Amino acid sequence: MKSTKYWIATISKEHTLLGVAGGFMQVCHGKQAPLKRMKKGDYLIVYSSKITMEGNEKCQAFTAIGQVIDDNVYQFEMTENFKPFRRNINFLQCEESSIIPMINDLEFIPNKKSWGYPFRYGFFEIKENDFNIITSKMIQNEVKGQYI
């Protein structure tokens, strides 16, 4: 039996909301390889450093949590010249949560002064403990009704 893995994808908040609404995720500008690393049952947390991909307005928050629902990686034609790869994700109801109060507690951030560095990879695996820290902040305030 395979063990569940936990992943972080760095995606703008605007693009995250499109994925949540459609039940899918694209990572690393539509690349296939990162998506193939995930397996059915794995969990994905989305970190949004910015509101939009092109803009400069900071978000610096975890914006979505989801679970991979199948083993399919598929291509989707967004435009004639852009056919990114996607995975189907079952997104959980959660609240956006700032990374700032969590930085000192997260193991995947070894250098707390340069805390943004790991997110430059766009997609990476984290340990279950970090997943639990992040999701406890995103799901604890569910009753406020501020779902993404």
LINGI-V506633 format. One record per pair of residues at least 6 apart in sequence whose C-alpha atoms are under 8 Angstrom apart, sorted by the first residue. I is the first residue (numbers start at 0). J is the second residue. Records with the same first field share a line. If there is no record, write none. Layout:
I->J + J
//
This chain:
3->40 + 41 + 42
4->37 + 41 + 42 + 124 + 125 + 126 + 127
5->41 + 42 + 43 + 44 + 124 + 125 + 126 + 127 + 130
6->41 + 42 + 43 + 44 + 122 + 123 + 124 + 125
7->43 + 44 + 45 + 46 + 121 + 122 + 123 + 124 + 125
8->26 + 43 + 44 + 45 + 46 + 118 + 121 + 122 + 123
9->26 + 27 + 45 + 46 + 47 + 48 + 118 + 119 + 120 + 121 + 122
10->26 + 45 + 46 + 47 + 48 + 52 + 121
11->46 + 47 + 48 + 49 + 50 + 51 + 52
12->47 + 48 + 49 + 50 + 51 + 58 + 62
13->50 + 51 + 52
14->51 + 52
15->24 + 45 + 47 + 62 + 63
16->147
18->24 + 25
19->63 + 90
22->87 + 88 + 89 + 90
23->85 + 86 + 87 + 88 + 89
24->85 + 86 + 87 + 88
25->34 + 83 + 84 + 85 + 86
26->33 + 34 + 85 + 121 + 122
27->33 + 121 + 122
28->83
29->82 + 83 + 84 + 85
30->83 + 84
31->72 + 83 + 84 + 85
33->122
34->72 + 84 + 85 + 86
35->72
37->67
38->67 + 69 + 70
39->66 + 67 + 68 + 69 + 70
40->66 + 67 + 68 + 69
41->66 + 67
42->64 + 65 + 66 + 67
43->64 + 65 + 66 + 67
44->61 + 62 + 63 + 64 + 65 + 130
45->61 + 62 + 63 + 64
46->59 + 60 + 61 + 62 + 63 + 118
47->58 + 59 + 60 + 61 + 62
48->57 + 58 + 59 + 60
49->55 + 56 + 57 + 58 + 59
50->56 + 57 + 58
58->97
59->97 + 98 + 99
60->95 + 96 + 97 + 98
61->95 + 96 + 97 + 98 + 133 + 137
62->94 + 95 + 96 + 147
63->90 + 91 + 93 + 94 + 95 + 147
64->90 + 91 + 92 + 93 + 134
65->88 + 89 + 90 + 91
66->88 + 89 + 90 + 91
67->86 + 87 + 88 + 89
68->87 + 88 + 89
69->87
71->86 + 87
72->84 + 85 + 86 + 87
73->84 + 85 + 86
74->82 + 83 + 84 + 85
75->82 + 83 + 84 + 85
76->82 + 83
77->83
92->138 + 141 + 146 + 147
93->137 + 138 + 140 + 141 + 145 + 146 + 147
94->137 + 138 + 140 + 141 + 145 + 146 + 147
95->137 + 146 + 147
96->136 + 137
101->132 + 133
102->108 + 111 + 114
103->111
104->129 + 132
105->129 + 132
106->126 + 129
107->117 + 125 + 126 + 129
108->114 + 115 + 116 + 117
//
